[in-house]
Amino acid sequence: MKNQSKCFFIFLFMFIFLHGSTTPIVAQEVEDERSFDYIEGSKKGPEHWGELNEEWTACKKGEMQSPIDMSNQRVEIIPLSRDLKRDYQPCNATVRNRGHDISLQWVGDAGSIRINGIHYFLQQAHWHSPSEHSVNGRRYDMELHMVHQSRDPRVKNKIAVIGLFYKIGRPDKFLSKLMSNISTMIDALEVRNVGVIDPRDIKMGGKSYYRYMGSLTVPPCTEGVIWTINKKVRTVSNYQVKLLREVVHDYAEENARPLQPLNAREVHLYDPKT
């Protein structure tokens, strides 16, 4: 209760700040996504992102771009168990319709993950359909990205993202809690308070995961992002996937960036069962 009370007061301050400022507080992603789109053949489509803004040149010239395909030929299997250290806690959150996706943003301290001894604090989560990453050429029906950021000024790679795959099946329980709010945000670029949300309710499962160094998958396509993608595929209903696309205003059926060249990067699969 003490942590929740503390988090609530932080939320009040940050909520006022968020609505009174145009400066995004989420890990460097473009918040107003009307400035680009995913429509094939569009002048603002993925093939032109790097030309739309001088700060987005990495989208075109970067050598460590995401997403990628994680094929058996590219992946080095590490037969070790390196459990992802998660230390999340309930905290107030808002749902934001960003124009091309729905973003769940925690306001305050929702906890962190630890990678190589460094804490990366949870900022927001959003959904792409179909999945942006693929495994052996297969893209799944949806992919969730949980974006984290380090507060340590000495850390070079400040962003870490956890990716989760979903296929059509039973509804996702976590998304079900948000459906009533999301369904009434059709074509509305707005922010809505959804109260206390516990990130631990996002079920991952499985101890096998891919890891590689990449970038944000939306402008400005910032590189140096540590990607951790859980191998276990969870389920989501067809209705949930469709709703996440219908409520945004971009008219694109998909919001997944095309696969990017791997170049000389390594992709590891940590699999204790191997």
Buried (B, 14 or more C-beta within 10 A) or exposed (E): EEEBEEBBEBBEEBBEEBEEEEEEBBBBBBBEBEBBBBBEEBEBBBBBBBEBBEEBBBBBEBEBBBBBBBBEEBBEEBEEEBEBEBEBBBBBBBBBBBBBBBBBBBBBBBBBBEBEEBBBBBBBBBBBBBBBBBBEEEBBBBBBBBBBBBEEEEBEBBBBBBBBBBBBEEBBEBBEBBBEBBEEBEEEBEBBEBEBBBBBEBEBEEBBBBBBBBBBBBBBBBBBBBBBBBBEBBBBBEEBBEBBBEBBBBEBEBBBBEBBEBEEBEBBBBBEEE
